Amino acid sequence: MPRVKKSPSPHIRESYSTKIRDYNGVGRWSVAEVQKRYLEHCKRLKIKNPQIPQPMETAEGDGHWIYPIMYAVIEGIKRGDKACLVLGIEFIEEDDFFVFGRILKANTAKALRQAELTDDHIARVRKRIVEMLLAGNVPWEFREYAKLLRHIGIGDGRTQIEEGLPAANPYVRRYINYLLTNQPLAPAIRT
């Protein structure tokens, strides 16, 4: 049985015997699970020609690397793939740590800022970002989350933030000031 290296993230497996580094890991964000949920979303959204996300893979010598499938999901969001858009929202709702997680979550938020979001999508994104802010949870990628929230509009989140003001953290205070003092941009026209 190959020895598996322990990682701070549950989403990475490294096998020393075969030198395969799969940065997707196991569980809900494994390649198979993401592809399965993608197809479920396609069925629910009645997408006729799904383009199933595939992780990038490279090999050199006896080493083999399987990169996060979220790179392909982000590209799908940029293409306008509605099922990838839902996966992207699920991803930013996730609290778990990921390999390349900061970059992936920031890039997901950037892609969502350019996407056509429905009212349901906007409500989910708004709820997630406001909850993070009120909890004082402002990781590195929160900068892109704040831009996304400003883009879609803070809506009823303004009242929650004003009432909950967890102002002790200077980073939280900076984002609160950014979101409450700047007028949100007009959201894109939704279909």
Backbone as JSON Lines, residues from 0, in Angstrom:
{"i":0,"aa":"M","n":[0.85,-1.18,0.0],"ca":[0.0,0.0,0.0],"c":[0.89,1.24,0.0]}
{"i":1,"aa":"P","n":[0.65,2.19,-0.92],"ca":[1.5,3.37,-0.98],"c":[1.32,4.25,0.25]}
{"i":2,"aa":"R","n":[2.42,4.86,0.63],"ca":[2.4,5.77,1.77],"c":[1.8,7.11,1.31]}
{"i":3,"aa":"V","n":[0.87,7.64,2.08],"ca":[0.22,8.9,1.73],"c":[0.7,9.97,2.7]}
{"i":4,"aa":"K","n":[1.17,11.06,2.15],"ca":[1.69,12.17,2.94],"c":[0.53,12.96,3.54]}
{"i":5,"aa":"K","n":[0.65,13.32,4.81],"ca":[-0.35,14.15,5.47],"c":[-0.17,15.59,5.02]}
{"i":6,"aa":"S","n":[-1.27,16.27,4.81],"ca":[-1.27,17.65,4.35],"c":[-2.19,18.47,5.25]}
{"i":7,"aa":"P","n":[-1.93,19.77,5.4],"ca":[-2.85,20.59,6.17],"c":[-4.21,20.71,5.5]}
{"i":8,"aa":"S","n":[-4.28,20.45,4.22],"ca":[-5.54,20.49,3.5],"c":[-6.04,19.07,3.28]}
{"i":9,"aa":"P","n":[-7.33,18.84,3.49],"ca":[-7.86,17.51,3.2],"c":[-7.99,17.26,1.71]}
{"i":10,"aa":"H","n":[-7.63,18.25,0.89],"ca":[-7.84,18.16,-0.55],"c":[-6.55,17.91,-1.31]}
{"i":11,"aa":"I","n":[-5.58,17.27,-0.68],"ca":[-4.36,16.92,-1.4],"c":[-3.94,15.52,-0.98]}
{"i":12,"aa":"R","n":[-3.55,14.76,-1.98],"ca":[-3.01,13.43,-1.74],"c":[-1.7,13.34,-2.48]}
{"i":13,"aa":"E","n":[-0.72,12.76,-1.84],"ca":[0.56,12.58,-2.5],"c":[1.03,11.16,-2.21]}
{"i":14,"aa":"S","n":[1.24,10.4,-3.23],"ca":[1.68,9.03,-3.09],"c":[3.16,8.96,-3.43]}
{"i":15,"aa":"Y","n":[3.97,8.46,-2.49],"ca":[5.41,8.4,-2.72],"c":[5.79,7.29,-3.68]}
{"i":16,"aa":"S","n":[5.01,6.2,-3.72],"ca":[5.39,5.08,-4.56],"c":[5.17,5.37,-6.04]}
{"i":17,"aa":"T","n":[4.13,6.09,-6.39],"ca":[3.86,6.35,-7.79],"c":[4.19,7.79,-8.19]}
{"i":18,"aa":"K","n":[4.51,8.61,-7.24],"ca":[4.84,10.02,-7.47],"c":[3.71,10.75,-8.21]}
{"i":19,"aa":"I","n":[2.48,10.45,-7.8],"ca":[1.32,11.15,-8.33],"c":[0.91,12.19,-7.3]}
{"i":20,"aa":"R","n":[0.78,13.41,-7.75],"ca":[0.34,14.47,-6.86],"c":[-1.02,14.98,-7.39]}
{"i":21,"aa":"D","n":[-2.07,14.58,-6.69],"ca":[-3.42,14.98,-7.07],"c":[-3.84,16.1,-6.14]}
{"i":22,"aa":"Y","n":[-3.94,17.32,-6.65],"ca":[-4.28,18.48,-5.84],"c":[-5.78,18.66,-5.65]}
{"i":23,"aa":"N","n":[-6.56,17.66,-6.02],"ca":[-8.01,17.7,-5.83],"c":[-8.42,16.94,-4.59]}
{"i":24,"aa":"G","n":[-7.68,15.91,-4.24],"ca":[-7.97,15.17,-3.03],"c":[-9.23,14.33,-3.12]}
{"i":25,"aa":"V","n":[-9.85,14.17,-1.98],"ca":[-11.03,13.3,-1.87],"c":[-12.21,14.11,-1.37]}
{"i":26,"aa":"G","n":[-13.38,13.51,-1.43],"ca":[-14.57,14.17,-0.9],"c":[-15.3,15.0,-1.92]}
{"i":27,"aa":"R","n":[-16.0,15.98,-1.44],"ca":[-16.91,16.81,-2.23],"c":[-16.21,17.54,-3.38]}
{"i":28,"aa":"W","n":[-14.93,17.85,-3.23],"ca":[-14.22,18.6,-4.26],"c":[-13.24,17.75,-5.05]}
{"i":29,"aa":"S","n":[-13.4,16.44,-5.0],"ca":[-12.6,15.56,-5.86],"c":[-13.07,15.73,-7.3]}
{"i":30,"aa":"V","n":[-12.26,15.31,-8.23],"ca":[-12.6,15.44,-9.65],"c":[-13.93,14.75,-9.94]}
{"i":31,"aa":"A","n":[-14.08,13.52,-9.48],"ca":[-15.3,12.75,-9.77],"c":[-16.54,13.42,-9.19]}
{"i":32,"aa":"E","n":[-16.43,13.94,-7.97],"ca":[-17.59,14.57,-7.33],"c":[-17.96,15.89,-8.0]}
{"i":33,"aa":"V","n":[-16.97,16.67,-8.38],"ca":[-17.25,17.94,-9.07],"c":[-17.91,17.66,-10.42]}
{"i":34,"aa":"Q","n":[-17.38,16.69,-11.14],"ca":[-17.97,16.34,-12.43],"c":[-19.39,15.8,-12.27]}
{"i":35,"aa":"K","n":[-19.61,15.01,-11.23],"ca":[-20.96,14.47,-10.96],"c":[-21.93,15.61,-10.66]}
{"i":36,"aa":"R","n":[-21.53,16.55,-9.8],"ca":[-22.41,17.68,-9.49],"c":[-22.62,18.57,-10.7]}
{"i":37,"aa":"Y","n":[-21.58,18.7,-11.53],"ca":[-21.7,19.49,-12.76],"c":[-22.82,18.89,-13.64]}
{"i":38,"aa":"L","n":[-22.8,17.58,-13.82],"ca":[-23.83,16.93,-14.65],"c":[-25.22,17.05,-14.03]}
{"i":39,"aa":"E","n":[-25.29,16.99,-12.69],"ca":[-26.57,17.18,-12.01],"c":[-27.11,18.59,-12.26]}
{"i":40,"aa":"H","n":[-26.21,19.58,-12.17],"ca":[-26.62,20.97,-12.43],"c":[-27.05,21.14,-13.9]}
{"i":41,"aa":"C","n":[-26.33,20.49,-14.81],"ca":[-26.69,20.57,-16.23],"c":[-28.09,20.0,-16.46]}
{"i":42,"aa":"K","n":[-28.36,18.88,-15.81],"ca":[-29.69,18.26,-15.96],"c":[-30.77,19.18,-15.4]}
{"i":43,"aa":"R","n":[-30.54,19.74,-14.22],"ca":[-31.52,20.62,-13.58],"c":[-31.72,21.9,-14.39]}
{"i":44,"aa":"L","n":[-30.63,22.43,-14.97],"ca":[-30.69,23.67,-15.74],"c":[-31.04,23.44,-17.21]}
{"i":45,"aa":"K","n":[-31.21,22.15,-17.58],"ca":[-31.55,21.77,-18.96],"c":[-30.5,22.24,-19.97]}
{"i":46,"aa":"I","n":[-29.24,22.02,-19.64],"ca":[-28.14,22.35,-20.54],"c":[-27.97,21.16,-21.48]}
{"i":47,"aa":"K","n":[-28.07,21.41,-22.78],"ca":[-28.08,20.33,-23.76],"c":[-26.71,19.78,-24.1]}
{"i":48,"aa":"N","n":[-25.7,20.62,-24.19],"ca":[-24.35,20.16,-24.56],"c":[-23.35,20.5,-23.45]}
{"i":49,"aa":"P","n":[-23.37,19.7,-22.38],"ca":[-22.46,20.01,-21.27],"c":[-21.0,19.82,-21.68]}
{"i":50,"aa":"Q","n":[-20.17,20.7,-21.17],"ca":[-18.72,20.59,-21.37],"c":[-18.11,20.27,-20.0]}
{"i":51,"aa":"I","n":[-18.01,18.99,-19.7],"ca":[-17.59,18.54,-18.38],"c":[-16.18,19.06,-18.08]}
{"i":52,"aa":"P","n":[-16.03,19.76,-16.93],"ca":[-14.69,20.27,-16.57],"c":[-13.69,19.13,-16.38]}
{"i":53,"aa":"Q","n":[-12.5,19.34,-16.88],"ca":[-11.41,18.36,-16.76],"c":[-10.21,19.04,-16.1]}
{"i":54,"aa":"P","n":[-9.58,18.37,-15.14],"ca":[-8.4,18.98,-14.53],"c":[-7.21,18.92,-15.48]}
{"i":55,"aa":"M","n":[-6.33,19.89,-15.37],"ca":[-5.11,19.88,-16.15],"c":[-4.16,18.86,-15.52]}
{"i":56,"aa":"E","n":[-3.5,18.07,-16.36],"ca":[-2.56,17.08,-15.87],"c":[-1.23,17.26,-16.6]}
{"i":57,"aa":"T","n":[-0.15,17.07,-15.87],"ca":[1.18,17.1,-16.47],"c":[1.98,15.93,-15.95]}
{"i":58,"aa":"A","n":[2.94,15.52,-16.74],"ca":[3.83,14.43,-16.35],"c":[5.24,14.79,-16.78]}
{"i":59,"aa":"E","n":[6.18,14.47,-15.92],"ca":[7.59,14.69,-16.23],"c":[8.37,13.58,-15.55]}
{"i":60,"aa":"G","n":[9.12,12.82,-16.33],"ca":[9.82,11.68,-15.76],"c":[8.82,10.71,-15.18]}
{"i":61,"aa":"D","n":[9.02,10.33,-13.92],"ca":[8.06,9.44,-13.28],"c":[7.07,10.2,-12.39]}
{"i":62,"aa":"G","n":[7.07,11.51,-12.47],"ca":[6.13,12.32,-11.7],"c":[4.89,12.64,-12.51]}
{"i":63,"aa":"H","n":[3.76,12.73,-11.83],"ca":[2.48,13.02,-12.47],"c":[1.71,13.98,-11.57]}
{"i":64,"aa":"W","n":[1.25,15.1,-12.11],"ca":[0.53,16.11,-11.35],"c":[-0.87,16.29,-11.93]}
{"i":65,"aa":"I","n":[-1.85,16.29,-11.03],"ca":[-3.23,16.54,-11.42],"c":[-3.64,17.81,-10.67]}
{"i":66,"aa":"Y","n":[-3.85,18.9,-11.42],"ca":[-4.13,20.2,-10.83],"c":[-5.62,20.35,-10.51]}
{"i":67,"aa":"P","n":[-5.97,21.31,-9.65],"ca":[-7.36,21.46,-9.24],"c":[-8.33,21.64,-10.41]}
{"i":68,"aa":"I","n":[-9.42,20.91,-10.35],"ca":[-10.44,21.0,-11.38],"c":[-11.11,22.37,-11.38]}
{"i":69,"aa":"M","n":[-10.96,23.11,-10.28],"ca":[-11.58,24.43,-10.2],"c":[-11.03,25.38,-11.26]}
{"i":70,"aa":"Y","n":[-9.81,25.15,-11.75],"ca":[-9.31,25.99,-12.85],"c":[-10.24,25.86,-14.06]}
{"i":71,"aa":"A","n":[-10.67,24.62,-14.36],"ca":[-11.58,24.4,-15.48],"c":[-12.97,24.97,-15.2]}
{"i":72,"aa":"V","n":[-13.4,24.89,-13.94],"ca":[-14.71,25.45,-13.57],"c":[-14.69,26.97,-13.75]}
{"i":73,"aa":"I","n":[-13.6,27.62,-13.35],"ca":[-13.47,29.07,-13.5],"c":[-13.52,29.45,-14.99]}
{"i":74,"aa":"E","n":[-12.84,28.69,-15.82],"ca":[-12.91,28.94,-17.27],"c":[-14.33,28.76,-17.78]}
{"i":75,"aa":"G","n":[-15.06,27.78,-17.23],"ca":[-16.46,27.58,-17.61],"c":[-17.33,28.76,-17.23]}
{"i":76,"aa":"I","n":[-17.07,29.34,-16.06],"ca":[-17.82,30.53,-15.64],"c":[-17.57,31.66,-16.63]}
{"i":77,"aa":"K","n":[-16.31,31.83,-17.04],"ca":[-15.96,32.89,-18.0],"c":[-16.64,32.67,-19.35]}
{"i":78,"aa":"R","n":[-16.84,31.39,-19.73],"ca":[-17.52,31.06,-20.99],"c":[-19.03,31.26,-20.9]}
{"i":79,"aa":"G","n":[-19.55,31.41,-19.69],"ca":[-20.99,31.57,-19.51],"c":[-21.71,30.27,-19.2]}
{"i":80,"aa":"D","n":[-20.99,29.24,-18.81],"ca":[-21.57,27.95,-18.48],"c":[-22.31,28.07,-17.14]}
{"i":81,"aa":"K","n":[-23.63,27.92,-17.17],"ca":[-24.47,28.12,-15.98],"c":[-24.19,27.07,-14.9]}
{"i":82,"aa":"A","n":[-23.86,25.84,-15.29],"ca":[-23.57,24.8,-14.29],"c":[-22.24,25.11,-13.59]}
{"i":83,"aa":"C","n":[-21.26,25.62,-14.32],"ca":[-19.99,26.02,-13.71],"c":[-20.21,27.2,-12.77]}
{"i":84,"aa":"L","n":[-21.12,28.09,-13.14],"ca":[-21.44,29.24,-12.29],"c":[-21.96,28.77,-10.93]}
{"i":85,"aa":"V","n":[-22.84,27.78,-10.93],"ca":[-23.37,27.25,-9.67],"c":[-22.25,26.59,-8.87]}
{"i":86,"aa":"L","n":[-21.37,25.84,-9.54],"ca":[-20.23,25.24,-8.84],"c":[-19.33,26.32,-8.23]}
{"i":87,"aa":"G","n":[-19.15,27.43,-8.94],"ca":[-18.34,28.52,-8.43],"c":[-18.93,29.13,-7.17]}
{"i":88,"aa":"I","n":[-20.24,29.29,-7.16],"ca":[-20.91,29.82,-5.97],"c":[-20.77,28.84,-4.81]}
{"i":89,"aa":"E","n":[-20.93,27.55,-5.09],"ca":[-20.73,26.53,-4.05],"c":[-19.31,26.6,-3.5]}
{"i":90,"aa":"F","n":[-18.36,26.86,-4.37],"ca":[-16.95,26.89,-3.97],"c":[-16.67,28.06,-3.02]}
{"i":91,"aa":"I","n":[-17.21,29.24,-3.32],"ca":[-16.94,30.36,-2.42],"c":[-17.75,30.23,-1.13]}
{"i":92,"aa":"E","n":[-18.78,29.4,-1.12],"ca":[-19.53,29.14,0.11],"c":[-18.79,28.16,1.02]}
{"i":93,"aa":"E","n":[-17.78,27.51,0.51],"ca":[-17.03,26.49,1.24],"c":[-16.01,27.13,2.17]}
{"i":94,"aa":"D","n":[-15.96,26.65,3.42],"ca":[-15.0,27.17,4.4],"c":[-13.7,26.38,4.44]}
{"i":95,"aa":"D","n":[-13.67,25.22,3.85],"ca":[-12.51,24.34,3.92],"c":[-11.28,24.96,3.26]}
{"i":96,"aa":"F","n":[-10.09,24.48,3.64],"ca":[-8.85,24.91,3.01],"c":[-8.58,24.05,1.78]}
{"i":97,"aa":"F","n":[-8.0,24.66,0.75],"ca":[-7.71,23.96,-0.5],"c":[-6.29,24.28,-0.93]}
{"i":98,"aa":"V","n":[-5.72,23.37,-1.7],"ca":[-4.45,23.65,-2.33],"c":[-4.71,24.74,-3.37]}
{"i":99,"aa":"F","n":[-3.91,25.77,-3.38],"ca":[-4.1,26.94,-4.24],"c":[-5.43,27.64,-3.94]}
{"i":100,"aa":"G","n":[-5.99,27.42,-2.76],"ca":[-7.32,27.9,-2.42],"c":[-7.49,29.41,-2.51]}
{"i":101,"aa":"R","n":[-6.5,30.16,-2.02],"ca":[-6.63,31.62,-2.07],"c":[-6.78,32.11,-3.49]}
{"i":102,"aa":"I","n":[-5.93,31.61,-4.36],"ca":[-5.96,32.04,-5.76],"c":[-7.23,31.55,-6.44]}
{"i":103,"aa":"L","n":[-7.6,30.3,-6.19],"ca":[-8.8,29.75,-6.82],"c":[-10.06,30.5,-6.38]}
{"i":104,"aa":"K","n":[-10.17,30.79,-5.1],"ca":[-11.36,31.49,-4.61],"c":[-11.4,32.93,-5.12]}
{"i":105,"aa":"A","n":[-10.24,33.6,-5.14],"ca":[-10.19,34.97,-5.67],"c":[-10.56,34.98,-7.16]}
{"i":106,"aa":"N","n":[-10.02,34.04,-7.92],"ca":[-10.32,33.98,-9.35],"c":[-11.78,33.6,-9.61]}
{"i":107,"aa":"T","n":[-12.35,32.78,-8.72],"ca":[-13.77,32.44,-8.84],"c":[-14.62,33.69,-8.64]}
{"i":108,"aa":"A","n":[-14.28,34.49,-7.63],"ca":[-15.02,35.74,-7.38],"c":[-14.88,36.7,-8.56]}
{"i":109,"aa":"K","n":[-13.68,36.79,-9.15],"ca":[-13.49,37.66,-10.32],"c":[-14.36,37.2,-11.48]}
{"i":110,"aa":"A","n":[-14.4,35.89,-11.71],"ca":[-15.21,35.35,-12.81],"c":[-16.69,35.59,-12.54]}
{"i":111,"aa":"L","n":[-17.12,35.42,-11.31],"ca":[-18.54,35.65,-10.97],"c":[-18.92,37.12,-11.16]}
{"i":112,"aa":"R","n":[-17.96,38.01,-10.96],"ca":[-18.23,39.44,-11.15],"c":[-18.56,39.74,-12.61]}
{"i":113,"aa":"Q","n":[-18.04,38.95,-13.53],"ca":[-18.28,39.16,-14.96],"c":[-19.47,38.35,-15.48]}
{"i":114,"aa":"A","n":[-19.99,37.45,-14.66],"ca":[-21.06,36.54,-15.09],"c":[-22.44,37.17,-14.92]}
{"i":115,"aa":"E","n":[-23.4,36.62,-15.63],"ca":[-24.8,37.02,-15.48],"c":[-25.39,36.2,-14.34]}
{"i":116,"aa":"L","n":[-25.64,36.85,-13.21],"ca":[-26.16,36.17,-12.04],"c":[-27.66,36.38,-11.93]}
{"i":117,"aa":"T","n":[-28.35,35.32,-11.52],"ca":[-29.79,35.45,-11.26],"c":[-29.98,36.04,-9.87]}
{"i":118,"aa":"D","n":[-31.21,36.37,-9.54],"ca":[-31.51,36.9,-8.2],"c":[-31.15,35.89,-7.12]}
{"i":119,"aa":"D","n":[-31.38,34.59,-7.39],"ca":[-31.02,33.55,-6.43],"c":[-29.51,33.5,-6.22]}
{"i":120,"aa":"H","n":[-28.75,33.58,-7.3],"ca":[-27.29,33.59,-7.2],"c":[-26.82,34.79,-6.38]}
{"i":121,"aa":"I","n":[-27.39,35.94,-6.67],"ca":[-27.0,37.17,-5.97],"c":[-27.29,37.03,-4.48]}
{"i":122,"aa":"A","n":[-28.44,36.47,-4.14],"ca":[-28.8,36.29,-2.73],"c":[-27.82,35.36,-2.03]}
{"i":123,"aa":"R","n":[-27.42,34.28,-2.69],"ca":[-26.47,33.34,-2.08],"c":[-25.11,33.99,-1.88]}
{"i":124,"aa":"V","n":[-24.63,34.68,-2.89],"ca":[-23.32,35.34,-2.81],"c":[-23.35,36.41,-1.72]}
{"i":125,"aa":"R","n":[-24.37,37.22,-1.73],"ca":[-24.5,38.3,-0.74],"c":[-24.53,37.74,0.68]}
{"i":126,"aa":"K","n":[-25.32,36.69,0.89],"ca":[-25.43,36.07,2.21],"c":[-24.07,35.57,2.68]}
{"i":127,"aa":"R","n":[-23.35,34.88,1.8],"ca":[-22.05,34.32,2.16],"c":[-21.05,35.41,2.55]}
{"i":128,"aa":"I","n":[-20.96,36.44,1.74],"ca":[-19.95,37.48,1.98],"c":[-20.29,38.29,3.23]}
{"i":129,"aa":"V","n":[-21.55,38.61,3.42],"ca":[-21.95,39.37,4.62],"c":[-21.71,38.53,5.87]}
{"i":130,"aa":"E","n":[-22.04,37.24,5.84],"ca":[-21.79,36.37,6.99],"c":[-20.3,36.29,7.32]}
{"i":131,"aa":"M","n":[-19.45,36.19,6.29],"ca":[-18.01,36.16,6.53],"c":[-17.56,37.45,7.2]}
{"i":132,"aa":"L","n":[-18.04,38.57,6.7],"ca":[-17.65,39.87,7.25],"c":[-18.09,40.0,8.7]}
{"i":133,"aa":"L","n":[-19.33,39.61,9.0],"ca":[-19.84,39.71,10.37],"c":[-19.11,38.77,11.33]}
{"i":134,"aa":"A","n":[-18.62,37.65,10.81],"ca":[-17.87,36.71,11.64],"c":[-16.41,37.15,11.81]}
{"i":135,"aa":"G","n":[-16.01,38.21,11.09],"ca":[-14.61,38.66,11.16],"c":[-13.68,37.78,10.33]}
{"i":136,"aa":"N","n":[-14.26,37.01,9.42],"ca":[-13.51,36.1,8.58],"c":[-13.2,36.79,7.26]}
{"i":137,"aa":"V","n":[-12.03,37.46,7.2],"ca":[-11.64,38.18,5.99],"c":[-10.28,37.65,5.49]}
{"i":138,"aa":"P","n":[-10.28,36.46,4.88],"ca":[-9.03,35.9,4.37],"c":[-8.52,36.7,3.17]}
{"i":139,"aa":"W","n":[-7.39,36.29,2.66],"ca":[-6.71,36.98,1.56],"c":[-7.65,37.23,0.38]}
{"i":140,"aa":"E","n":[-8.46,36.25,0.02],"ca":[-9.34,36.37,-1.15],"c":[-10.54,37.27,-0.89]}
{"i":141,"aa":"F","n":[-10.73,37.73,0.34],"ca":[-11.89,38.56,0.65],"c":[-11.89,39.87,-0.13]}
{"i":142,"aa":"R","n":[-10.73,40.32,-0.54],"ca":[-10.66,41.54,-1.35],"c":[-11.52,41.39,-2.62]}
{"i":143,"aa":"E","n":[-11.4,40.25,-3.26],"ca":[-12.21,39.99,-4.47],"c":[-13.68,39.76,-4.1]}
{"i":144,"aa":"Y","n":[-13.93,39.17,-2.93],"ca":[-15.31,38.99,-2.48],"c":[-15.97,40.35,-2.28]}
{"i":145,"aa":"A","n":[-15.23,41.29,-1.68],"ca":[-15.79,42.63,-1.44],"c":[-16.09,43.32,-2.76]}
{"i":146,"aa":"K","n":[-15.22,43.17,-3.75],"ca":[-15.47,43.76,-5.07],"c":[-16.72,43.14,-5.7]}
{"i":147,"aa":"L","n":[-16.87,41.82,-5.52],"ca":[-18.05,41.13,-6.05],"c":[-19.31,41.65,-5.36]}
{"i":148,"aa":"L","n":[-19.26,41.8,-4.04],"ca":[-20.43,42.3,-3.31],"c":[-20.76,43.72,-3.73]}
{"i":149,"aa":"R","n":[-19.75,44.53,-3.92],"ca":[-19.99,45.91,-4.36],"c":[-20.61,45.91,-5.76]}
{"i":150,"aa":"H","n":[-20.17,45.0,-6.6],"ca":[-20.68,44.92,-7.97],"c":[-22.17,44.52,-7.99]}
{"i":151,"aa":"I","n":[-22.54,43.51,-7.2],"ca":[-23.92,43.04,-7.22],"c":[-24.82,43.9,-6.33]}
{"i":152,"aa":"G","n":[-24.22,44.69,-5.47],"ca":[-24.99,45.53,-4.55],"c":[-25.11,44.87,-3.19]}
{"i":153,"aa":"I","n":[-24.97,45.67,-2.16],"ca":[-24.99,45.13,-0.8],"c":[-26.39,44.79,-0.32]}
{"i":154,"aa":"G","n":[-27.4,45.46,-0.89],"ca":[-28.8,45.16,-0.58],"c":[-29.1,45.21,0.9]}
{"i":155,"aa":"D","n":[-29.85,44.19,1.37],"ca":[-30.23,44.15,2.78],"c":[-29.06,43.8,3.69]}
{"i":156,"aa":"G","n":[-27.93,43.46,3.1],"ca":[-26.72,43.2,3.89],"c":[-26.23,44.45,4.61]}
{"i":157,"aa":"R","n":[-26.56,45.62,4.06],"ca":[-26.16,46.88,4.69],"c":[-26.7,46.96,6.12]}
{"i":158,"aa":"T","n":[-27.98,46.63,6.3],"ca":[-28.59,46.68,7.63],"c":[-27.91,45.69,8.57]}
{"i":159,"aa":"Q","n":[-27.65,44.48,8.08],"ca":[-26.98,43.47,8.9],"c":[-25.61,43.95,9.34]}
{"i":160,"aa":"I","n":[-24.86,44.54,8.42],"ca":[-23.51,45.0,8.74],"c":[-23.58,46.16,9.73]}
{"i":161,"aa":"E","n":[-24.47,47.11,9.5],"ca":[-24.58,48.26,10.4],"c":[-24.99,47.84,11.81]}
{"i":162,"aa":"E","n":[-25.84,46.83,11.92],"ca":[-26.28,46.36,13.23],"c":[-25.24,45.47,13.9]}
{"i":163,"aa":"G","n":[-24.5,44.7,13.1],"ca":[-23.57,43.73,13.66],"c":[-22.15,44.22,13.82]}
{"i":164,"aa":"L","n":[-21.79,45.31,13.21],"ca":[-20.47,45.92,13.21],"c":[-19.4,45.28,14.09]}
{"i":165,"aa":"P","n":[-18.72,44.25,13.61],"ca":[-17.61,43.66,14.37],"c":[-16.33,44.45,14.1]}
{"i":166,"aa":"A","n":[-16.27,45.67,14.6],"ca":[-15.26,46.63,14.18],"c":[-13.9,46.49,14.87]}
{"i":167,"aa":"A","n":[-13.72,45.55,15.76],"ca":[-12.45,45.44,16.47],"c":[-11.3,45.07,15.53]}
{"i":168,"aa":"N","n":[-11.57,44.29,14.52],"ca":[-10.55,43.86,13.57],"c":[-10.34,44.98,12.53]}
{"i":169,"aa":"P","n":[-9.11,45.5,12.39],"ca":[-8.91,46.6,11.44],"c":[-9.18,46.2,9.99]}
{"i":170,"aa":"Y","n":[-8.98,44.94,9.65],"ca":[-9.25,44.49,8.29],"c":[-10.76,44.47,8.03]}
{"i":171,"aa":"V","n":[-11.52,44.03,9.03],"ca":[-12.98,44.03,8.92],"c":[-13.46,45.47,8.77]}
{"i":172,"aa":"R","n":[-12.92,46.37,9.58],"ca":[-13.31,47.78,9.53],"c":[-13.04,48.36,8.14]}
{"i":173,"aa":"R","n":[-11.89,48.01,7.56],"ca":[-11.56,48.51,6.22],"c":[-12.6,48.06,5.2]}
{"i":174,"aa":"Y","n":[-13.01,46.79,5.25],"ca":[-14.0,46.3,4.29],"c":[-15.38,46.89,4.56]}
{"i":175,"aa":"I","n":[-15.72,47.07,5.83],"ca":[-17.0,47.7,6.15],"c":[-17.03,49.11,5.57]}
{"i":176,"aa":"N","n":[-15.96,49.86,5.78],"ca":[-15.89,51.22,5.22],"c":[-15.99,51.2,3.7]}
{"i":177,"aa":"Y","n":[-15.29,50.27,3.07],"ca":[-15.32,50.14,1.61],"c":[-16.74,49.87,1.11]}
{"i":178,"aa":"L","n":[-17.42,48.96,1.8],"ca":[-18.75,48.56,1.33],"c":[-19.84,49.57,1.67]}
{"i":179,"aa":"L","n":[-19.71,50.25,2.8],"ca":[-20.77,51.16,3.22],"c":[-20.6,52.58,2.69]}
{"i":180,"aa":"T","n":[-19.38,53.01,2.42],"ca":[-19.19,54.39,1.98],"c":[-19.22,54.54,0.47]}
{"i":181,"aa":"N","n":[-18.87,53.52,-0.26],"ca":[-18.9,53.59,-1.72],"c":[-20.26,53.14,-2.22]}
{"i":182,"aa":"Q","n":[-20.78,53.85,-3.16],"ca":[-22.04,53.43,-3.76],"c":[-21.8,52.2,-4.62]}
{"i":183,"aa":"P","n":[-22.64,51.17,-4.45],"ca":[-22.45,49.98,-5.28],"c":[-22.7,50.28,-6.75]}
{"i":184,"aa":"L","n":[-21.99,49.57,-7.58],"ca":[-22.21,49.68,-9.02],"c":[-23.56,49.08,-9.37]}
{"i":185,"aa":"A","n":[-24.13,49.53,-10.45],"ca":[-25.41,48.95,-10.89],"c":[-25.17,47.52,-11.31]}
{"i":186,"aa":"P","n":[-25.99,46.57,-10.81],"ca":[-25.79,45.18,-11.21],"c":[-26.12,44.98,-12.68]}
{"i":187,"aa":"A","n":[-25.51,43.96,-13.26],"ca":[-25.76,43.66,-14.66],"c":[-27.21,43.26,-14.84]}
{"i":188,"aa":"I","n":[-27.72,43.46,-16.03],"ca":[-29.11,43.09,-16.32],"c":[-29.2,41.57,-16.3]}
{"i":189,"aa":"R","n":[-30.17,41.07,-15.54],"ca":[-30.33,39.63,-15.39],"c":[-31.5,39.17,-16.24]}
{"i":190,"aa":"T","n":[-31.36,37.95,-16.73],"ca":[-32.44,37.39,-17.53],"c":[-33.27,36.44,-16.73]}
